[in-house]
Amino acid sequence: MFFTQRLFKPLAALTSVLLFAGAVVACSSEKSTGPGPALAPPDSQPHRPPPPPPGSHAGWHVAPTGSSSNAGTASNPWSLDYALSGSAGKIQPGDTVWLHGGTYRGKFKATVAGVSGKPVVFRQYPGERATLDVASVTPSGTSPGDAFTVQGQWTEWWDFELMSSDPNRTFSYRPNMMINDADNTKYIDLVVHDGGNGFYNYENTSNVEFYGNLSYNNGWQETSGKGAGHGFYVKSGGPALLRDNIIFNDFNYGIHHYTVPGGSLKNMTLDGNVSFNTGSVTTMYNIQFAANILVGGEEPVSGNKTMNNMTYFSPGYGVYNLMIGYSSTQNVDLTLTNNYAVGGQNVLTMGQWNRVSASGNQLFGSGGIVQVMDASLGGYDWKLNSYQRDPLASAWQYNGTNYAFASWKTNSGLGSTDVTVPTSPLTPKIFVRPNPYERGRAMIVVYNWGRQSSVSVDLSSVLPAGRYEVRNVQDWYGSPVTTGTYSGGSISIPMGGVAPAPIVGGAPHAPPRTGPDFDVFIVRPVN
């Protein structure tokens, strides 16, 4: 699970800041479900266990003060460890276990299992805050291990918080947080922060979904000056799905779909994720060895779909934004569609691929736009992409040579239908992605071209009538940025921005404030 230094040679440092610019396609103040169509969950319809009604037994209960000798009721709850072991067979397939508010301390392993169509669901009790705090318990110089390991099939993990309050940011004190080591599992709307790697998935697993999770401030500072640790470190034997997750301010990569020799990178779908300002908290040296999204490692990638994702670097931050392929590894096949990427010294870097289908991507930046490492592009189907950049700038690279846009198309044979424009749009680009697991909840991503003080967002296909709140993900446990009573149509969201959540133990650099230029929000009903 360790960081391996990337072998791409970074572009020369740029002195200009990022132009907030737009593609030739219309970039208006529009609502969109994402840069492209969303994928359905990989197996059955989403499970939405409601809170148990008063006076009835509609689930089991755990609390920080619970005990294995208790009855597992709301008034007489179990301990979390006891429930994770199956509670001596009392927890059956299809059951829900509610985590009540408070702080659970220690490291955890889940062996309880469900069956197909009847998963066991562990979920934070509505209206309460359940925090699993995994501070280091190991001596300096030894691995802190894993905070929460799931080994039981057909289980789902919802809503709760997993973090480490240990102020020491060295490797010896940063446990890897949520570890999947089982088939047929789902991780939904979790909040994971200030660990080593936020999420980790073993390649010997299949039918795994990570949906709607927040992963931030994960990683550590190495003595060499590099940062390490990722928001998501995901290998895969497949199928596996990362969808609508929000990743930011981690010490190294946001999404790290990578493996060492002997591992597996098969049948992974990255759909509708938001990854921004990866590496921004570490030394400037490390920013050259990080990306918001990496697809590639020391074994070939096959069956990958990277689609509808949204990325961002604040001006002056980031070298690689989308890194699709690693070093000289020859990969098999990739679909790269409808991604919306802004910033960094190189917005899109392509490694070695036998087959690539790239279309509908929108890339924005003031440095390098596309860097294609392959010399032979016979397996590339590259069309209908759009860029913001001066077409006369040498911002498109093929086989080690930088070209102006027209010359790049001629020399590479790519992008005959691609277009670029040199100017910035003036109206916001807004994406709204409804949450299929929680009615009325949605992710809102705003690229605030024109730097408006507020934006209008149509939520008629998302919110039911009634009270709602909007939270900025960078201050998730702070106050909502706006609240109200919804009766249809659009709502106004302020774009002044917030101070990002502080990093436990500190970092070489404070994370940059993204507002008013860019922000990510969650809207959800109240009660």
N, C-alpha and C positions, 0 to 999 in steps of 0.2 A: 504494500500500500504506500510505497514511498515515492517521492518525486524523483523523476529522472530528467536531467537537463536536456532541453530540446536541442536538436541539431540544425534547425533552420538558422541561417545567418540573417540577423535583423537588418532592416533597412537603416540607412544613415538617419540620425536624429533629425527631426524636422523642427525648424524654428517657428513656423507658422502655426497658429492655432486652428482648430477644426472649424471649417465653415459649416454653419447650419444650413444645409442645402438640400435640394429635392431632386427627385427623378423626373424624367420627362412625362411620365404618366401622371395623371391628376393626383395631387396630394392635397386634399381639401380637409376641412373640418368635418370629416365624415365618421360615421360609426361603422366598424367592421368587426366581424367575429374573429378576425385574425388575419394575418397575411394571406391565408388560404383556408380551404375547408379543413375542419377538425376531424380527427379520427375517432371512431367509436372505441369504447373500452374493449380490451382484448377478449373478454369472455362474456359473462352474463350482464344483465342490467345492473346499474348501481344499486347498492344496498343503502337504505336510509333509515337506520334504526332510530325511532323517536325516543325521547326520554320516557322512562317508565311513568305511567300515571300514578298519582298518590294512592297508597293503600294496596297496590298490586305488585306481584313479582314478575316484572317484565325484563329482568336482567340481574346480573350479579354486580356487586359493588366492592371497590377497594378504596383504601384511604391510607395516607402516610402513617397513621396510628393503628391501622388494622392488624389483625392477627389470624393465623391459620386455625385457631380454635374458635373463631367467630362463625356466624351463620352466613356471611356474605350478603347481608341485606344493607340497605342504606343506613340504618341505625346501628348495625353490628357488622361492619365491613371486614373483608379479608385484607391481608397484606398483599402488596403487588407481587412479590416473589411467589407466594402461594398460588395466586391466580395464574401466573405465567407458567407454572408447572402443571396446570390443569386442575388444581384443587382436589387432588386425590380422586380424579374421575368425575367430580361433580359437574364441571363445565362440559357441556355436550355440543356437538356440531350445531350451528345456528344460533348459539347463545351470544349475548352481548355482555361485555364486562365494562362497567362505568368507572372511570378514574375520577375520584372527587378531588377538589381543590387542595392545594398544599404542595410541599416539596418532598419528593421521594429521593433519598440519597443512596448512592452505591452504584454498582454495575449490575446489569440485568441480562438474563438469558431466557428466551421464550421457547418452550417445547410443546405447549398446548397446540392442538391441531383440530381443524374442521374436516369437512369432506366436500366434494364437488356440489355446488348449489347450496351448501350450508356452512359458510365460513364462520369462524369464531371472530367476533369483532371486539377490539379494545378501543374505547373511545372516551375522550374527556367529557365529563358531565356538563350539559349545557349551562352556560352562565357562570361556570367556575374555571379556575386556572390551575391545571395540574402540571407541575414542573418536575422533570426528572433531572436532578443535578448530579453530574458524574465528575466530581473533583478528583484529582489524582490521589491514588493511594499507593503509588509505587515509588521506590527510591530513585534519586537522580541517576541518569545514565541507563535506565532500563525502560523497555517499552511500556507505555501505560495501558496497552491493550485496547479492547473494544468496549464501548459503553453499553450498547443494547444490541444483542444478537438474536435474530429470529431464526429458529430452526424448525418451526412447525408449519406444515403445509396448510393451505386454505385458511389463512388468517388475514385480517385487515386491521390497520393501525391508523387511528383518526385523531386529529385535532390537538393533541397535547404537545407540550414543549419539552425539548431535550437539549441540555446545554451543560457547560462546565464553568463553574465559578472560580476555578483555580486561576490566580493572577499570573502564574508563570507561563509565558508563551513559548517556551522551548519544547522540542519534540518530546522530551521525557515526561512532560506534563499535559500533553494534548491527546486525550483518547479519541479514537475514531468513534463516531457517534451511532448512527443507525445502520446496522449491518444486516443485509439480507443473505441468508444461507439456506433458503427453502424455495420450493416451487409454489406457484399459485398463490401469490401474496400481493397485497395492495397497501400502499402507504399514501394517505390522503390528508391534505391540509395540515400536515405537521409543521411545527416551527423548530428548526434545528440550527443552533448557532454556538459559536465560540468553542468548537471542538477542534479535532485534528482534521480528518476528512468528515464532511457533514453526513453524506450517505455513501455507502459502499455496497456494490452488488457483485457476488461471485459468479464466475462464468459457467458453473455447473448447474445453474438454476434456469427455470423456464416459466413462462406465463407470469411475469412480474410487472407490476405497474407502480410508478411513482407519479402521483397526480396532485397538483396544486400546492406543493410544499414550499415553505420559505426556508432557504438555506443561506446563511450570511455569517460573516466574521469568522469563518473557519480557517484554520491553518496555524502556522508558527513561523518564526523567523530563525533561519539557520545561522550558525556562527560565520559561515562564509559570506553572509550578506544577502543570500537568496531567501525568498519566502517559499514555503511548501504547504501542502494541504489544499484540498479542493472542495468546492460545494458538493459536487457529485463525482465520485470515482466509480465508474460502472463498466465492468466487463460483461460479456453476455454470451451464452450459448443459444439464447433466444427461444421464443420471442420475448422481447422486453420493451416496455414503453415508458418514456419520460414525457409527460404532457403537462403543459401549463404550470410548470414549476417556476419559481422566482429565485434567482441566485445573484448575490451581489457582495462586493467588498471582501471576498475571500483572498487568502494570501497567495494563491497560485492560480490554478485553472478554475473556471466556473463549472462547466461540464467537461469532465476528463474521461472520454470514452477511449481507454488506453489499456494495453496489457504488455507484459514482458514476454520473452520467448516461451512458448509452451502454453500461453493463454488463449482466450477465444474472444473475438469481436464479431459475432454473427447476429443478424436479424434484430438489430436495435432500431427503434423509431424514436426520434427526437422531434416532438410536435408541439409548437406553440409555447415553448419555454422563453423566459426573459432572463438574460444574463448580462450584467453590466458592472463596469469598473472593477473587473478582476485584476488583482495585483496592485490596486491603487494604494493600499495601505503599507506596502513593503518598500524597500529601497528602489531607487530608479533603475538600478542594475537588473533587479528581478523582473521588472515590467517587460524586459526584452524576452523573457522566458515564460510567458503566460499568454493565455487567450481566453476570451469569454466562452468559446466553445472549441474543443479539440475533438475531432473524430479521427482516430488513428493511433497505432502503436507499433510494437515490434512483431506483431503477427498481422496477417492480412485482414482487412475489414471486408465483410460481405453482407449483402442484403440490408444495407443501411438506408434509412430514410431520414433526412434532415430537412424539415419542412416547417414553414410558418413561424419560425423562431424570430425573436426580436432582441437585438443587442445594442449596447451603447457604451461609448467611452466619453467621459467628460473631456473638454479641451485640455490638451497637454498631457493626457494619460494614454497609455496603451500603445503597444507595437502591433501585435497580432490580434485581430478581432475574431474572425472565423478561420480556424486552422483545420483544413479538411485534408487529412493525410499527414503521416509522420515520417520525416527523414526520407530514406531511400526505400522504405517498405513498399512492395508492390501490392496494392490492394485490388479487390475483385470488382465490386460494383457499388454504386451510390446513386441515390436520387436526391437532388438538392434543389428544392423548389420553394418559392414564395417566402424566402427569408428577407428580413428587413434589418440591415446592419448599418450602424452609424459610428464612425470614428475609428481611432487608432491610426498608427503610421502605415499599416497595410490592412485593408478591410477584409479581403478574402485571399487566402493562400491555399492553393491546391497542390497536393502531393502527387503520388504516383498511382494511377488508376487504370484498370483495363476498360471499364465502362463507367461513364458518367452521364446522367441526364440532368442538366441544369437549366432551369427556366423560371421566369417570373421573379427572380431575386432583385432586390433594390438595395444598392450599395451607395453610401454617402461618406465622403471624406475629403481631406485636404492633402493627403499624401498619396501612397500607392493604393490603387483601387483593386486590381486583380493581379495576382502573382501565380502563374501556372508553371509548375516545375517539370511536368511531363514534356519530353521532346516529341514523342509520337502521340498524336491526338485522334487516331482513327476511331477509338471507341467513345469519343465525346460527342454528345448531342447537346449543343449549347445555343440557346435561343431565347429571345424575348426578355432578356434581362435589361435593367436600366441603372444608370449611374448618375451621380452628381459629381462632376469634375470637369475642368477645362479640357476639352477634347484635344487641345494641342500640348497638354502637359504629358511628360513621359511617365505616366501613372499606371500603365498596363504592361505587365512583364510576361514574356514567354521564353522559356529555355535560357534564362539568365540574362536576357537583354530587355531593357526598358524601351517602350514605344509610346508614341502618341496613339490616340484611339484608333484612327483609321489604319495606321501602319500595323498596329497590333492585330487587327482583324485580318489584314492581308497576309501577314507573316504566320499567324497561328492557324488561320482558317476557321476560327471561332467567331461566333457572335454576329453573323451577317444581319440578324434582325435586332441586335442590341442597339440601344440608344444612350446618349449622354447629354446632359445640359450643364452649363457652367454656373447657373444662378440658383439662389435659394428660394424655396417656397415661402410664403408669408402666412399661411394658414396651418393650423395644427393637423397632425395625423393621429387619429385616435383608433385604438383597437379595443373591442369589448369581447371577452371570451367567457360565456356563461359556464358556470360550474355544473356538470351533470349530476353530481352527487348531493348537492345542497341547493334546494330550490331558492331562488332569489339572490344567490351569491354569484359574483362575477369578478373577473380580473379586468382592470382598465389600464391600458398602457397609453401614455400621451407623449408624443414627440411634439413639443410645443414650438414649432417653427413660427417665427414672428413674436415669440415671447409674450404672449397674452397673459394678463393677470389672472384670468380664469378661463375655463373652457366649458362648453355646453355639451353634455353627453346624453344621447337618447338611450333610455333604459326600458323602453316599452316592451321589449321582448325578454326582459330579465326580471324586473322587480314586480312583486305583487303589490297591491294597494296596502298602505300602512306605513309604519315607522321604518326608517332605514338609517344606516350610518355608512360613511366612507372613511377608510383608514389608509394612510400612507404606509406602505410596507416597510419603509426605512425607519418608522417609529411605530411599530406594530402595537406595542403595549402602551403607547401614549394616548393622547386624546384624539378622537376622530377629527378629520379636517373639515367635515361638514356632516350635519344630520338634518333630518326633516321628515315630513309625511308625504309619501308618494301617492299621487293620484293619476299618474300617466305622463307621457311625454319625456322631456329632457330635464336634467338637473344641472346645476352649475357647480363645478369643482375648482377651488382656488389652486393656483399654480405657483405660489410663493416658495414652496419647498419646505423641507424640515431638516434639522440636523440629524444625520444618520445615527443609528444606535451606536453608542460607544463600544469599543472593543475591550473585552475583559482583559486586564493586564496591559493594555495599551499596544501600540504598534509604532514603527518608525514614522508613519505619516497618518494623519487623520483622514478618514475617507472623505472625498469631495462631496459637497452639496450639489445635487443635480438640478434642483428647481432654480429658476422657472423653466429651464430648457427641456427637462425630461423628468418624468416621474411615473411610478406604478402604484395603483390603488386597488383595494378590495372594497366592493360594495356588498352589503348583506343586510337582510332584514333584522330589526331589533325585536327580540322576543319571538 
